[in-house]
Amino acid sequence: MALSSSARSGSGEATPAAAQQEIPWAHRNPARLAWIVLLTAFAIFCALAIAVPLAIRSYLFNATRPLAAEVRLIKGTALVLLPNQTDPLAVVDARGLEPAAEIAIAQGAQATLRFAVSQDANAAELATAQLYPDSQVVLVQASRPRFGLSPHPHRIVLRVVRGRVRVIPAPTAEGQRPLALTVETPHATVDLTPGSYAVEVDRERTLVATRFGLATVRAAGSEIVVEEELRTEVAAGQPPSAPVPLAENLIADGRFEGPLGPPNWLVSFYPDAETSAAQVTSLEVGGRNVVRFSRINQPPTHTEAAITQVLNRSVQDYEYLNLQMDVLVRWQSLPGAGEQSSEFPVMFWLDYIDVYGNHQFWTHGFYYRDPPPQWVVTGGTKIAQGVWYAFESGNLLERLPMEGRPLPSRINWLKIYASGHNYDSLVTEVRLMAR
């Protein structure tokens, strides 16, 4: 029996254990395999049942198409650099825009950006932006949802590189899709609701002013809301300043609390300090810091003593501009304003660029001595000797046109000076109020 068993084993016949190992797993466990296949198929079905609708939903919600955007020239020269182009194109009348287009407005020029749902002339206007001289803007995004099912708003993103821009998002009628408008600058990001806003950018700061509406300004990890008739300033690398009233004084240190000299006031003489023998000094009079222009007991020759502040500020978007200062004339040798009505014991010179890009200036002086009959005083106000006179120009944006002068677009500088032979006069509380 042992030999027979060995013989059968040696003959190559498989044992039951070996035979079971040779049967494939799938044949040994068909039920388990069936469940695995069934559950895998069900999982794939469920994943597709969820993923496909989500993908379709995402496409329906997030797919966009461009808004109609165009730049329209008002005056001067405007250039548009389109994406993937190396040479800018001049805007003759109006030109359509696409994302990443860059618009540059020349000095003395002006243009308008207009955004609408479509190119149709009757399409609802979503927003406009007024571009003032020497400004540069990039159209980052201008899109609208492709499908009506989308809950997202229309979106416009502008990047103001430099200059002043007035942005006016249109109100949204009931039932209409809202607009999300964002202005980016080198210093801040500004989200705007329907209203009217001014954004002014230079190398050092961004100024955001709200005429009406709400502007949310974010910078350096901080966020503030600028409400109607308020403004904020964002310096490079700093959070937004606390909102302050929209009217601002464009003059720095008009109360002369700091020393005369750069960066606020520049002192000058004509012909020069030694020849003129005139003096410009800062002192306290009646509890106020004042500047005194004086030339006493000197030869009767024409001289000037002046302080000047360089402003270089755009004022084209302001509605109100009022120059104010307190002046006092102690003494003057020349009666009136001299023979040519140009030699006042104290006067100012406001130098500006008008809305046509031309250089202009406006002067006004103060005196107390009556001139002889043959001398006519123009551009001056007679005041009482030795008494402070509070001068206010009124709204220059109304006064200058009434005097036959074009409106200013940019204030270059303000010079306050004494002109004549001998004089002794004071000035303080200098303000150029703008809103």
Backbone hydrogen bonds, N-H to C=O, Kabsch-Sander energy under -0.5 kcal/mol:
donor,donor_aa,acceptor,acceptor_aa,energy
5,S,1,M,-2.3
6,S,2,A,-2.6
7,A,3,L,-2.5
8,R,4,S,-1.9
9,S,5,S,-2.3
10,G,6,S,-3.0
11,S,7,A,-1.0
12,G,9,S,-1.4
13,E,8,R,-1.1
19,A,15,T,-2.5
20,Q,16,P,-2.0
21,Q,17,A,-1.9
22,E,18,A,-1.4
23,I,19,A,-0.5
23,I,20,Q,-1.0
27,H,24,P,-0.5
28,R,24,P,-1.7
29,N,25,W,-2.3
33,L,29,N,-2.1
34,A,30,P,-2.1
35,W,31,A,-2.2
36,I,32,R,-2.3
37,V,33,L,-2.7
38,L,34,A,-2.8
39,L,35,W,-3.0
40,T,36,I,-2.6
41,A,37,V,-2.6
42,F,38,L,-2.1
43,A,39,L,-2.5
44,I,40,T,-2.5
45,F,41,A,-2.5
46,C,42,F,-2.9
47,A,43,A,-2.8
48,L,44,I,-2.8
49,A,45,F,-2.9
50,I,46,C,-1.8
51,A,47,A,-3.6
52,V,48,L,-2.3
54,L,50,I,-1.9
55,A,51,A,-3.0
56,I,52,V,-2.7
57,R,53,P,-3.2
58,S,54,L,-3.2
59,Y,55,A,-2.3
60,L,56,I,-2.8
61,F,57,R,-2.6
62,N,58,S,-2.8
63,A,59,Y,-2.3
65,R,144,R,-2.6
67,L,142,A,-2.2
68,A,116,A,-2.2
69,A,67,L,-0.6
70,E,114,R,-1.9
71,V,95,R,-2.7
72,R,112,T,-3.0
73,L,93,D,-2.5
74,I,110,Q,-2.6
75,K,110,Q,-1.8
79,L,104,A,-2.6
80,V,89,L,-2.8
81,L,102,E,-2.8
82,L,80,V,-0.7
85,Q,82,L,-1.5
89,L,80,V,-3.3
91,V,78,A,-2.7
92,V,90,A,-0.7
95,R,71,V,-2.1
97,L,69,A,-2.8
100,A,139,L,-3.8
101,A,98,E,-1.8
101,A,139,L,-0.5
102,E,81,L,-2.4
103,I,137,V,-3.5
104,A,79,L,-2.7
105,I,135,S,-3.0
106,A,77,T,-2.5
109,A,106,A,-2.0
110,Q,75,K,-2.2
111,A,131,L,-1.9
112,T,72,R,-2.6
113,L,129,A,-3.1
114,R,70,E,-2.5
115,F,127,A,-2.4
116,A,68,A,-2.5
117,V,124,A,-1.4
123,A,120,D,-2.0
126,L,115,F,-2.6
127,A,115,F,-1.3
128,T,168,I,-1.6
129,A,113,L,-2.1
130,Q,166,R,-3.2
131,L,111,A,-3.2
131,L,129,A,-0.6
132,Y,130,Q,-0.6
132,Y,164,R,-2.0
134,D,106,A,-0.8
135,S,132,Y,-0.6
136,Q,162,R,-2.2
137,V,103,I,-2.7
138,V,159,R,-2.7
139,L,101,A,-2.7
140,V,138,V,-1.1
140,V,157,V,-1.7
141,Q,157,V,-1.7
143,S,155,R,-2.5
144,R,65,R,-2.7
146,R,63,A,-2.9
150,S,147,F,-1.4
154,H,178,P,-2.5
155,R,143,S,-2.7
156,I,180,A,-2.4
157,V,141,Q,-2.7
158,L,182,T,-2.6
159,R,138,V,-2.8
160,V,158,L,-0.6
160,V,184,E,-2.8
161,V,136,Q,-2.3
161,V,159,R,-0.8
162,R,136,Q,-1.4
163,G,201,V,-2.3
165,V,199,V,-2.4
166,R,130,Q,-2.2
167,V,165,V,-0.6
167,V,197,Y,-2.2
168,I,128,T,-3.1
170,A,126,L,-2.8
173,A,171,P,-0.6
176,Q,173,A,-2.2
180,A,154,H,-3.0
181,L,179,L,-0.6
181,L,192,L,-0.8
182,T,156,I,-2.6
182,T,180,A,-0.5
183,V,190,V,-3.2
184,E,158,L,-3.5
184,E,182,T,-0.5
185,T,188,A,-2.7
189,T,218,R,-2.2
190,V,183,V,-2.9
191,D,216,T,-2.5
192,L,181,L,-2.7
193,T,214,L,-1.8
195,G,169,P,-1.4
196,S,212,F,-2.6
197,Y,167,V,-2.3
198,A,209,A,-2.6
199,V,165,V,-2.8
200,E,207,L,-2.6
201,V,163,G,-2.5
202,D,205,R,-2.2
206,T,234,V,-2.0
207,L,200,E,-3.0
208,V,206,T,-0.5
208,V,232,T,-2.5
209,A,198,A,-2.6
210,T,230,L,-2.9
211,R,196,S,-2.4
211,R,209,A,-0.7
212,F,196,S,-1.4
215,A,226,V,-2.0
216,T,191,D,-2.7
216,T,214,L,-0.5
217,V,215,A,-0.7
217,V,224,I,-2.7
218,R,189,T,-2.7
219,A,222,S,-2.2
222,S,219,A,-2.2
224,I,217,V,-2.2
226,V,215,A,-3.5
226,V,224,I,-0.5
227,E,225,V,-0.7
229,E,210,T,-1.8
230,L,210,T,-0.7
230,L,227,E,-1.4
231,R,244,V,-2.3
232,T,208,V,-2.5
234,V,206,T,-3.1
235,A,233,E,-0.6
236,A,204,E,-2.0
238,Q,235,A,-2.4
241,S,233,E,-2.2
244,V,231,R,-2.3
246,L,229,E,-2.1
248,E,434,A,-2.9
250,L,248,E,-0.7
250,L,432,L,-2.7
256,F,253,D,-1.2
264,N,261,G,-0.8
265,W,261,G,-1.8
266,L,308,T,-2.7
268,S,306,A,-2.3
270,Y,304,E,-2.5
276,S,272,D,-2.8
277,A,273,A,-1.4
279,Q,294,S,-2.6
281,T,292,R,-2.0
283,L,290,V,-2.1
285,V,283,L,-0.5
285,V,288,R,-3.1
288,R,285,V,-1.4
290,V,283,L,-3.2
291,V,427,V,-2.5
292,R,281,T,-3.1
293,F,425,S,-2.7
294,S,279,Q,-2.2
294,S,292,R,-0.5
295,R,423,Y,-2.7
301,T,299,P,-2.4
303,T,420,G,-2.2
304,E,270,Y,-2.0
305,A,418,A,-1.8
306,A,268,S,-2.8
307,I,416,I,-2.5
308,T,266,L,-2.2
309,Q,414,L,-2.6
311,L,309,Q,-0.5
311,L,412,N,-2.3
312,N,411,I,-0.6
312,N,412,N,-1.3
313,R,411,I,-1.9
315,V,409,S,-2.4
316,Q,409,S,-1.2
318,Y,315,V,-1.4
322,N,433,M,-2.7
324,Q,431,R,-3.5
325,M,391,F,-2.0
326,D,428,T,-2.9
327,V,325,M,-0.5
327,V,389,Y,-2.6
328,L,426,L,-2.1
330,R,328,L,-0.6
330,R,424,D,-2.3
331,W,424,D,-1.7
333,S,422,N,-2.3
336,G,369,R,-2.1
337,A,338,G,-0.5
338,G,335,P,-2.0
341,S,338,G,-1.1
342,S,337,A,-1.4
343,E,337,A,-2.8
344,F,342,S,-0.5
346,V,366,F,-0.9
347,M,417,Y,-2.4
348,F,364,H,-2.3
349,W,415,K,-2.8
350,L,362,W,-3.1
351,D,349,W,-0.7
351,D,413,W,-2.8
352,Y,360,Q,-2.6
353,I,410,R,-2.8
354,D,358,N,-2.9
355,V,407,L,-2.0
357,G,354,D,-2.2
360,Q,352,Y,-3.3
362,W,350,L,-2.1
364,H,348,F,-1.5
365,G,379,G,-1.8
366,F,346,V,-2.3
367,Y,381,T,-1.7
375,W,372,P,-2.2
376,V,374,Q,-0.6
377,V,375,W,-0.5
378,T,376,V,-0.6
381,T,365,G,-2.3
383,I,367,Y,-2.9
386,G,329,V,-2.8
387,V,384,A,-1.3
389,Y,327,V,-3.1
391,F,325,M,-3.0
391,F,389,Y,-0.9
393,S,323,L,-2.5
396,L,321,L,-3.6
396,L,394,G,-0.8
398,E,395,N,-1.8
399,R,395,N,-2.7
400,L,396,L,-2.2
402,M,398,E,-1.2
403,E,399,R,-1.4
403,E,400,L,-0.6
404,G,401,P,-1.6
405,R,400,L,-2.8
409,S,353,I,-3.5
410,R,353,I,-1.8
411,I,313,R,-2.9
412,N,351,D,-2.4
412,N,410,R,-0.6
413,W,351,D,-1.3
414,L,309,Q,-2.2
415,K,349,W,-2.5
416,I,307,I,-2.7
417,Y,347,M,-2.7
418,A,305,A,-2.4
419,S,344,F,-3.0
420,G,303,T,-2.1
423,Y,295,R,-1.5
424,D,331,W,-2.0
425,S,293,F,-2.5
426,L,328,L,-3.1
427,V,291,V,-1.6
428,T,326,D,-2.1
430,V,254,G,-2.4
431,R,324,Q,-2.9
431,R,429,E,-0.5
433,M,322,N,-2.6
434,A,248,E,-2.6
435,R,320,Y,-1.9
